[in-house]
Amino acid sequence: MTPDRSMTSVALCAALDFFDDCTVPVLQWLTSGPLERQEEYIRACAAYAGNRYADFGLRGQPHVAYDVGNDAHYFIFKQDNNGTCIIAGEHPPKFSERDLL
């Protein structure tokens, strides 16, 4: 039996403007690791596309962060609209309203 490798996405109501210093652009992440990263990124893009708030106008390339607690990467898609961020991953982090202020 293969493990469930599906990804989910979460839309944040406030823009994340603090992530540039603790993440890497997805192209840098892809080129600095094994080929399996491509499949992980494709699954993240599918999770993003499936989010009802996705408008596909991105402010820049997605960024990748690492969640130590879940030993997993997650992807931050920052949209060009009002700055809505959509986070995709196998275990996307949870933010409280207080964290977003």
C-alpha positions as CSV (number, residue, x, y, z in Angstrom):
1,M,0.0,0.0,0.0
2,T,1.4,3.4,-1.0
3,P,1.1,6.3,1.4
4,D,-1.3,9.1,0.7
5,R,0.7,11.8,-0.9
6,S,-2.2,14.1,-1.8
7,M,-1.9,17.8,-1.2
8,T,-4.4,20.3,0.1
9,S,-4.4,24.1,-0.1
10,V,-5.4,26.8,2.3
11,A,-6.2,30.4,1.3
12,L,-5.2,33.1,3.8
13,C,-7.3,36.2,4.2
14,A,-4.3,38.4,4.7
15,A,-1.2,38.7,2.6
16,L,2.0,37.1,3.8
17,D,4.7,39.6,3.5
18,F,7.1,38.1,5.9
19,F,8.1,34.9,4.1
20,D,10.8,36.0,1.7
21,D,13.6,35.7,4.2
22,C,12.7,32.2,5.3
23,T,11.8,30.5,2.0
24,V,13.4,29.9,-1.4
25,P,12.0,30.6,-4.8
26,V,10.6,27.4,-6.3
27,L,13.0,27.4,-9.3
28,Q,16.0,27.5,-6.9
29,W,14.4,24.7,-4.8
30,L,13.8,22.5,-7.9
31,T,17.3,22.9,-9.3
32,S,19.1,22.2,-6.0
33,G,17.5,18.8,-5.3
34,P,16.5,15.5,-6.7
35,L,14.2,15.0,-9.6
36,E,11.4,13.8,-7.3
37,R,10.9,17.5,-6.3
38,Q,9.3,18.1,-9.7
39,E,6.5,15.6,-8.9
40,E,6.0,17.3,-5.5
41,Y,5.7,20.7,-7.2
42,I,3.3,19.4,-9.8
43,R,1.1,18.1,-7.0
44,A,1.3,21.5,-5.2
45,C,0.3,23.3,-8.5
46,A,-2.7,21.0,-8.8
47,A,-3.7,21.7,-5.2
48,Y,-3.4,25.4,-5.9
49,A,-5.4,25.2,-9.1
50,G,-8.1,23.3,-7.2
51,N,-8.5,26.1,-4.6
52,R,-11.6,28.2,-5.2
53,Y,-9.7,31.4,-4.5
54,A,-7.0,30.8,-7.1
55,D,-7.0,33.4,-9.8
56,F,-3.7,32.3,-11.5
57,G,-2.3,35.9,-11.6
58,L,0.8,35.3,-9.4
59,R,2.9,38.2,-8.1
60,G,6.1,36.1,-8.7
61,Q,7.2,32.5,-8.7
62,P,5.9,30.5,-5.7
63,H,8.2,30.1,-2.7
64,V,9.0,26.9,-0.8
65,A,9.2,26.5,2.9
66,Y,10.1,23.6,5.1
67,D,7.9,22.5,8.1
68,V,10.2,20.8,10.6
69,G,7.4,19.5,12.7
70,N,5.8,17.6,9.8
71,D,9.0,17.0,7.9
72,A,7.4,18.3,4.7
73,H,7.7,21.2,2.3
74,Y,4.9,23.6,1.5
75,F,4.4,26.0,-1.3
76,I,3.3,29.7,-1.0
77,F,1.5,31.1,-4.0
78,K,1.1,34.9,-3.7
79,Q,-1.5,36.3,-6.0
80,D,-1.3,39.6,-7.7
81,N,-4.9,40.6,-6.8
82,N,-5.2,41.8,-3.3
83,G,-2.2,39.8,-2.1
84,T,-4.2,36.7,-1.3
85,C,-1.8,33.8,-0.4
86,I,-2.6,30.2,-1.0
87,I,-0.5,27.6,0.7
88,A,-0.3,24.1,-0.7
89,G,1.3,21.0,0.8
90,E,0.7,17.6,2.3
91,H,0.4,19.3,5.7
92,P,-0.1,23.0,5.1
93,P,0.6,25.0,8.3
94,K,-2.3,26.4,10.1
95,F,-2.4,30.1,10.9
96,S,-4.6,31.8,13.5
97,E,-6.1,35.2,12.8
98,R,-3.6,36.6,15.4
99,D,-0.7,35.2,13.3
100,L,-1.9,37.1,10.3
101,L,-2.1,40.6,11.8
